């Protein structure tokens, strides 16, 4: 299996972390978004969307979109709840991550850290919705150590990647103590502390 990914991207890291946690062998191919390596003819032939992560499975079939990839990789593992309702709740969080979390928390981080935009010049809507996403996580973690069924699942993996680096986008996690504790738990469970 080949994983085309950019190490600065949380969406790419979630694929790497799932593969690592499951002991799946792969060849990581660093593919920079900043230098337009995803826009080459060769890459676009594999993924016309021109985005990473992209996995090329052992049989040559390509698969894109981080949450689709991690769902495929984790099939049959403990990262996907056995209970049908819990599995649906995991998917609910994963869909929410791509629609209501990543477009704000990750975009703020990219603009501040990689484009050099001052955090106080971010679009107000991005900041407001990013804070709302962090508060939703804080509220959800009142009843459980993890987001679904009391155990680590793909929901946690999908959401921890950008939450853990939210301060790089100007979001202060001081006001979210449950989120901070959850980040530590997920990092320890995935053995990614300090990475």
C-alpha positions as a LaTeX table, in Angstrom:
\begin{tabular}{lrrr}
\hline
Residue & $x$ (\AA) & $y$ (\AA) & $z$ (\AA) \\
\hline
Unk1 & 0.00 & 0.00 & 0.00 \\
Unk2 & 1.18 & 3.51 & $-0.81$ \\
Unk3 & 0.05 & 6.55 & 1.14 \\
Unk4 & 0.54 & 9.87 & $-0.60$ \\
Unk5 & 0.43 & 12.48 & 2.13 \\
Unk6 & 1.73 & 15.81 & 3.32 \\
Unk7 & 3.09 & 15.63 & 6.86 \\
Unk8 & 1.74 & 19.10 & 7.67 \\
Unk9 & $-1.81$ & 17.92 & 7.02 \\
Unk10 & $-3.94$ & 16.51 & 9.80 \\
Unk11 & $-6.07$ & 14.75 & 7.21 \\
Unk12 & $-2.96$ & 12.90 & 6.03 \\
Unk13 & $-1.73$ & 12.20 & 9.55 \\
Unk14 & $-4.99$ & 10.52 & 10.52 \\
Unk15 & $-4.41$ & 7.98 & 7.74 \\
Unk16 & $-0.82$ & 7.41 & 8.87 \\
Unk17 & $-1.84$ & 7.05 & 12.51 \\
Unk18 & $-4.58$ & 4.53 & 11.75 \\
Unk19 & $-2.25$ & 2.48 & 9.55 \\
Unk20 & 0.44 & 2.59 & 12.26 \\
Unk21 & $-1.95$ & 1.71 & 15.09 \\
Unk22 & $-3.22$ & $-1.29$ & 13.14 \\
Unk23 & 0.27 & $-2.39$ & 12.11 \\
Unk24 & $-0.50$ & $-2.10$ & 8.40 \\
Unk25 & 2.54 & $-1.99$ & 6.12 \\
Unk26 & 2.74 & 0.98 & 3.76 \\
Unk27 & 5.09 & 3.18 & 1.82 \\
Unk28 & 4.66 & 6.87 & 2.76 \\
Unk29 & 5.18 & 9.17 & $-0.21$ \\
Unk30 & 5.60 & 12.76 & 0.96 \\
Unk31 & 3.51 & 14.89 & $-1.36$ \\
Unk32 & 3.66 & 18.62 & $-0.66$ \\
Unk33 & 0.56 & 20.71 & $-1.07$ \\
Unk34 & 2.59 & 23.92 & $-0.68$ \\
Unk35 & 4.72 & 23.11 & $-3.74$ \\
Unk36 & 1.75 & 21.88 & $-5.82$ \\
Unk37 & 2.89 & 18.25 & $-5.99$ \\
Unk38 & $-0.80$ & 17.27 & $-5.94$ \\
Unk39 & $-1.35$ & 19.20 & $-9.18$ \\
Unk40 & 1.02 & 17.24 & $-11.39$ \\
Unk41 & $-0.38$ & 15.22 & $-14.27$ \\
Unk42 & 0.87 & 12.01 & $-12.66$ \\
Unk43 & $-0.88$ & 12.73 & $-9.35$ \\
Unk44 & $-4.09$ & 13.98 & $-11.00$ \\
Unk45 & $-4.26$ & 10.72 & $-12.96$ \\
Unk46 & $-4.51$ & 8.90 & $-9.63$ \\
Unk47 & $-6.76$ & 11.46 & $-7.90$ \\
Unk48 & $-8.49$ & 13.98 & $-10.19$ \\
Unk49 & $-9.45$ & 16.02 & $-7.10$ \\
Unk50 & $-5.76$ & 16.85 & $-6.66$ \\
Unk51 & $-5.80$ & 16.29 & $-2.90$ \\
Unk52 & $-3.95$ & 14.31 & $-0.31$ \\
Unk53 & $-4.26$ & 11.95 & 1.38 \\
Unk54 & $-4.46$ & 9.37 & $-1.33$ \\
Unk55 & $-3.98$ & 5.66 & $-0.76$ \\
Unk56 & $-3.13$ & 3.27 & $-3.54$ \\
Unk57 & $-4.06$ & $-0.17$ & $-2.29$ \\
Unk58 & $-1.90$ & $-3.22$ & $-2.92$ \\
Unk59 & $-4.03$ & $-4.18$ & $-5.92$ \\
Unk60 & $-3.58$ & $-0.72$ & $-7.48$ \\
Unk61 & $-6.97$ & 0.75 & $-6.64$ \\
Unk62 & $-6.83$ & 4.39 & $-5.43$ \\
Unk63 & $-8.88$ & 5.71 & $-2.53$ \\
Unk64 & $-9.11$ & 9.36 & $-1.51$ \\
Unk65 & $-10.70$ & 11.40 & 1.29 \\
Unk66 & $-9.20$ & 10.88 & 4.72 \\
Unk67 & $-12.28$ & 9.62 & 6.52 \\
Unk68 & $-13.15$ & 7.17 & 3.73 \\
Unk69 & $-9.57$ & 5.90 & 3.84 \\
Unk70 & $-9.45$ & 5.39 & 7.60 \\
Unk71 & $-12.84$ & 3.68 & 7.53 \\
Unk72 & $-11.53$ & 1.27 & 4.88 \\
Unk73 & $-8.25$ & 0.63 & 6.71 \\
Unk74 & $-9.94$ & 0.02 & 10.06 \\
Unk75 & $-12.62$ & $-2.34$ & 8.76 \\
Unk76 & $-12.97$ & $-5.21$ & 11.23 \\
Unk77 & $-10.80$ & $-3.56$ & 13.88 \\
Unk78 & $-11.60$ & $-2.21$ & 17.34 \\
Unk79 & $-11.48$ & 1.35 & 15.96 \\
Unk80 & $-14.97$ & 0.77 & 14.54 \\
Unk81 & $-17.63$ & 0.01 & 17.16 \\
Unk82 & $-19.37$ & $-3.34$ & 16.82 \\
Unk83 & $-22.73$ & $-1.89$ & 17.92 \\
Unk84 & $-24.67$ & $-0.50$ & 14.94 \\
Unk85 & $-25.83$ & 2.63 & 16.78 \\
Unk86 & $-22.33$ & 3.38 & 18.08 \\
Unk87 & $-20.97$ & 2.85 & 14.57 \\
Unk88 & $-23.50$ & 5.35 & 13.24 \\
Unk89 & $-22.55$ & 7.81 & 16.00 \\
Unk90 & $-18.89$ & 7.41 & 14.98 \\
Unk91 & $-19.84$ & 8.26 & 11.40 \\
Unk92 & $-21.92$ & 11.20 & 12.62 \\
Unk93 & $-18.81$ & 12.65 & 14.31 \\
Unk94 & $-16.68$ & 11.97 & 11.23 \\
Unk95 & $-19.14$ & 13.74 & 8.92 \\
Unk96 & $-19.39$ & 16.63 & 11.39 \\
Unk97 & $-15.58$ & 16.87 & 11.52 \\
Unk98 & $-15.34$ & 17.48 & 7.79 \\
Unk99 & $-18.25$ & 19.94 & 7.70 \\
Unk100 & $-18.17$ & 21.84 & 11.00 \\
Unk101 & $-14.68$ & 21.42 & 12.50 \\
Unk102 & $-11.96$ & 21.03 & 9.87 \\
Unk103 & $-13.15$ & 23.98 & 7.70 \\
Unk104 & $-12.61$ & 26.32 & 10.64 \\
Unk105 & $-10.01$ & 24.92 & 13.03 \\
Unk106 & $-7.75$ & 23.54 & 10.27 \\
Unk107 & $-8.23$ & 26.51 & 7.96 \\
Unk108 & $-7.31$ & 28.94 & 10.74 \\
Unk109 & $-4.20$ & 26.90 & 11.48 \\
Unk110 & $-3.16$ & 26.81 & 7.82 \\
Unk111 & $-3.64$ & 30.54 & 7.39 \\
Unk112 & $-1.71$ & 31.43 & 10.55 \\
Unk113 & 1.05 & 28.83 & 10.52 \\
Unk114 & 1.69 & 28.33 & 6.82 \\
Unk115 & 0.49 & 31.55 & 5.20 \\
Unk116 & 1.72 & 33.83 & 7.99 \\
Unk117 & $-1.59$ & 35.57 & 8.60 \\
Unk118 & $-1.88$ & 37.11 & 12.10 \\
Unk119 & $-4.52$ & 35.29 & 14.16 \\
Unk120 & $-6.27$ & 38.57 & 14.90 \\
Unk121 & $-6.80$ & 39.09 & 11.15 \\
Unk122 & $-8.62$ & 35.81 & 10.58 \\
Unk123 & $-12.15$ & 36.07 & 9.23 \\
Unk124 & $-14.49$ & 36.44 & 12.23 \\
Unk125 & $-16.73$ & 33.62 & 10.96 \\
Unk126 & $-13.81$ & 31.15 & 10.94 \\
Unk127 & $-12.89$ & 32.05 & 14.52 \\
Unk128 & $-16.49$ & 31.95 & 15.75 \\
Unk129 & $-17.23$ & 28.58 & 14.15 \\
Unk130 & $-13.89$ & 27.15 & 15.26 \\
Unk131 & $-14.66$ & 28.08 & 18.85 \\
Unk132 & $-18.15$ & 26.61 & 18.50 \\
Unk133 & $-16.63$ & 23.34 & 17.24 \\
Unk134 & $-14.23$ & 23.19 & 20.20 \\
Unk135 & $-17.10$ & 23.88 & 22.59 \\
Unk136 & $-19.15$ & 21.10 & 21.03 \\
Unk137 & $-16.29$ & 18.70 & 21.72 \\
Unk138 & $-15.93$ & 20.02 & 25.28 \\
Unk139 & $-19.64$ & 19.45 & 25.90 \\
Unk140 & $-19.60$ & 15.97 & 24.35 \\
Unk141 & $-16.78$ & 14.85 & 26.62 \\
Unk142 & $-18.76$ & 15.46 & 29.81 \\
Unk143 & $-20.18$ & 11.95 & 29.85 \\
Unk144 & $-17.35$ & 9.88 & 28.37 \\
Unk145 & $-13.58$ & 9.70 & 28.00 \\
Unk146 & $-13.95$ & 9.21 & 24.24 \\
Unk147 & $-16.53$ & 10.43 & 21.72 \\
Unk148 & $-18.38$ & 7.15 & 21.12 \\
Unk149 & $-19.17$ & 4.25 & 23.41 \\
Unk150 & $-16.45$ & 4.97 & 25.96 \\
Unk151 & $-13.63$ & 3.63 & 23.77 \\
Unk152 & $-11.24$ & 4.99 & 21.17 \\
Unk153 & $-12.80$ & 5.00 & 17.70 \\
Unk154 & $-12.23$ & 6.59 & 14.33 \\
Unk155 & $-14.31$ & 9.53 & 15.57 \\
Unk156 & $-11.54$ & 10.38 & 18.02 \\
Unk157 & $-8.82$ & 9.93 & 15.40 \\
Unk158 & $-10.65$ & 12.12 & 12.89 \\
Unk159 & $-11.16$ & 14.93 & 15.38 \\
Unk160 & $-7.92$ & 14.89 & 17.35 \\
Unk161 & $-5.62$ & 15.68 & 14.41 \\
Unk162 & $-6.57$ & 19.33 & 14.09 \\
Unk163 & $-7.87$ & 19.85 & 17.63 \\
Unk164 & $-4.45$ & 19.08 & 19.11 \\
Unk165 & $-2.86$ & 21.83 & 16.96 \\
Unk166 & $-5.71$ & 24.33 & 17.26 \\
Unk167 & $-3.44$ & 26.77 & 19.16 \\
Unk168 & $-1.37$ & 27.09 & 15.95 \\
Unk169 & $-4.48$ & 28.72 & 14.45 \\
Unk170 & $-4.99$ & 31.09 & 17.36 \\
Unk171 & $-7.42$ & 28.96 & 19.37 \\
Unk172 & $-6.60$ & 28.90 & 23.08 \\
Unk173 & $-7.46$ & 25.49 & 24.53 \\
Unk174 & $-7.32$ & 26.78 & 28.12 \\
Unk175 & $-11.09$ & 27.13 & 28.13 \\
Unk176 & $-11.54$ & 23.49 & 27.09 \\
Unk177 & $-10.10$ & 21.32 & 29.88 \\
Unk178 & $-12.00$ & 18.17 & 28.86 \\
Unk179 & $-10.76$ & 18.58 & 25.30 \\
Unk180 & $-7.18$ & 18.93 & 26.52 \\
Unk181 & $-7.47$ & 15.77 & 28.64 \\
Unk182 & $-9.10$ & 13.92 & 25.71 \\
Unk183 & $-6.23$ & 14.92 & 23.40 \\
Unk184 & $-3.78$ & 13.33 & 25.84 \\
Unk185 & $-5.87$ & 10.13 & 26.06 \\
Unk186 & $-6.14$ & 9.82 & 22.29 \\
Unk187 & $-2.45$ & 10.55 & 21.74 \\
Unk188 & $-1.54$ & 7.90 & 24.31 \\
Unk189 & $-3.95$ & 5.36 & 22.81 \\
Unk190 & $-2.48$ & 5.95 & 19.34 \\
Unk191 & 1.08 & 6.18 & 20.69 \\
Unk192 & 1.62 & 9.56 & 19.00 \\
Unk193 & 2.50 & 11.65 & 22.06 \\
Unk194 & 4.94 & 14.36 & 21.04 \\
Unk195 & 4.55 & 13.77 & 17.29 \\
\hline
\end{tabular}
